[in-house]
Amino acid sequence: MRLTTGWFKFLPLFVLPIFAFTFQSHFSNWAFMWIMGFSIYVGCKWFTWSNAFEKGIRPTAWLSLGYFIEWPGMDAAGFLDRRTKIKKPNPNTWYVAVLKTVLGVVLLWGMARLIPSNQTLLVGWIGILGLLFLGFFGIFHISALLWQSLGINAQPIMNSPGLATSLTNFWGARWNLAVHRLAQDLVFEPLLHRLGVAGATFMTFLASGFAHELITSLPARGGYGLPITYFALQSLGVFLERSNLGKRLGLGRGIRGRVFAFIFTACPFFLLFHPPFVTQVIIPFMRRIHAI
């Protein structure tokens, strides 16, 4: 199994997106978005599975298959190690997961139709919000609960981000924990000793920005640099929050921390889901699935 170690564990993460890019002209913008996203997803899955193998974890074939196909998280070590004991999910959590899924459906196939068609950006942003609730908050949560019911340590990748008490808390413990775990293993920890905490943190945010460029700007054929700018702003916000000035102002706790986190994450969201992405990718996709 040496192919899972060393440089080979990085290979799919670089080769698959390049391979997908070579066929961009053969697909619509929205289809290419999903193809590029899936290629990155598979590469990340292979990397994290290989890391777990290096740590001595030897999962069964069916559990490895489930990790690749039916679980969107990236904590391979936690998911694949059967020695980890996990409690069965509380019944109430099932209701919450289903409600979030239903909300995604309502936003995507209901509310988006109520917006005047000439309000293209608003329609698209509501569609994006609907996709987030349908997938990341809803279906992925249900998937976690199903695995937990089988005794597998599959934690929801969204941990009530609206309750974040600070910007650090939002990105480190609440929003898309799959990407957070992956970024820790792939970027932050390898660079920590060379660049220090600040440098490794900045590079981790930039890596997230680059990944979003591949999934948003590249399919849209426009808006280049805006997702990276968004994540660069997030890193600056984290630095400010952790600075002596930020501590004196209380930016990392209480109501000020919540407001500060909201301002930095929500206000510049148009940089992340920029107009070219909305008009050239999301709107055509929404038409294709008959959401508008």
Residue pairs with C-beta under 8 A, 6 or more apart in sequence:
1 53
2 8
4 49
4 50
4 53
4 54
5 50
5 53
5 54
8 50
9 46
9 47
9 50
9 51
10 47
12 42
12 43
12 46
12 47
13 40
13 43
13 44
13 46
13 47
14 43
15 43
16 39
16 40
16 42
16 43
17 36
17 39
17 40
17 43
17 214
19 39
20 32
20 35
20 36
20 38
20 39
21 36
21 218
23 35
24 32
24 218
24 219
27 35
28 284
29 219
29 220
29 221
29 280
29 281
29 284
30 219
30 281
30 282
30 284
30 285
30 288
32 218
32 219
33 215
33 216
33 219
33 281
33 285
36 214
36 215
36 218
36 219
37 215
40 211
40 214
40 215
41 72
42 68
44 74
44 182
44 186
45 67
45 68
45 74
45 76
47 182
47 185
47 186
48 74
48 75
48 76
48 181
48 182
48 185
49 64
49 67
49 68
49 76
49 80
51 76
51 77
51 185
52 59
52 76
52 77
52 80
52 81
55 77
57 76
57 77
57 80
57 81
59 67
59 80
59 81
59 82
63 79
63 80
63 82
63 152
64 80
66 147
66 152
67 76
67 79
67 80
70 143
70 147
71 79
71 143
71 144
71 147
71 154
72 140
72 143
72 157
72 178
73 79
73 144
73 154
73 155
73 157
73 177
73 178
73 181
74 178
74 179
74 181
74 182
75 153
75 155
75 177
75 178
75 181
78 84
78 153
78 155
79 147
79 152
79 153
79 154
81 153
82 151
82 152
84 153
85 151
86 148
86 151
86 152
86 153
87 148
88 148
88 149
89 145
89 148
89 149
93 141
93 145
94 142
94 145
96 141
97 138
97 141
97 142
97 145
98 138
98 142
100 133
100 137
100 138
100 141
101 133
101 134
101 137
101 138
101 139
101 141
101 142
102 138
103 133
103 137
103 138
104 130
104 131
104 132
104 133
104 134
104 135
104 137
104 138
105 130
105 134
106 130
107 126
107 127
107 129
107 130
107 133
107 134
108 126
108 127
108 130
108 131
108 134
108 286
108 289
108 291
109 130
109 290
109 291
111 126
111 130
112 123
112 126
112 127
112 130
112 286
112 291
112 292
113 291
113 292
115 122
115 123
115 126
117 123
117 292
120 278
120 279
120 283
121 275
121 278
121 279
123 283
123 286
123 292
124 273
124 278
124 279
124 282
124 283
124 286
125 269
125 273
125 278
127 282
127 283
127 285
127 286
127 291
127 292
128 273
128 278
128 282
130 291
136 157
136 158
136 176
137 158
140 156
140 157
140 158
141 156
141 158
143 154
144 154
144 155
144 156
144 157
147 153
147 154
148 154
155 177
156 177
157 176
157 177
157 178
158 174
158 175
158 176
158 177
159 173
159 174
159 175
159 177
160 174
161 170
161 174
161 175
163 174
164 170
164 173
164 174
164 175
164 258
164 261
165 252
165 253
165 254
165 257
165 258
165 261
166 241
166 251
166 252
166 253
166 257
166 258
166 260
166 261
167 234
167 237
167 238
167 241
167 251
167 252
167 257
167 260
167 261
167 264
167 265
168 238
168 241
168 242
168 252
169 257
169 261
170 261
170 265
171 180
171 234
171 238
172 180
173 180
175 265
179 208
183 204
183 207
183 208
184 204
186 207
187 200
187 203
187 204
187 207
188 200
188 201
188 203
188 204
189 200
191 199
191 200
191 203
191 204
192 200
194 200
195 202
195 203
198 239
201 235
201 238
201 239
202 232
202 235
204 235
205 231
205 232
205 234
205 235
205 238
206 228
206 231
206 232
206 235
208 231
209 227
209 228
209 229
209 230
209 231
209 232
210 227
210 228
212 227
212 228
212 230
212 231
212 272
213 224
213 225
213 227
213 228
216 223
216 227
216 272
216 273
216 274
216 277
216 281
217 223
217 224
217 225
217 226
217 227
217 274
217 276
217 277
219 277
219 280
219 281
220 274
220 276
220 277
220 279
220 280
220 281
221 276
221 280
222 274
222 276
222 277
222 280
223 274
223 275
223 276
223 277
226 271
226 272
226 274
227 271
227 272
227 274
229 271
230 268
230 269
230 271
230 272
233 264
233 268
233 271
234 264
234 265
237 260
237 264
240 246
240 251
241 251
241 252
241 257
241 260
242 252
246 252
249 256
250 256
250 257
251 257
251 260
252 260
273 282
283 292
286 292
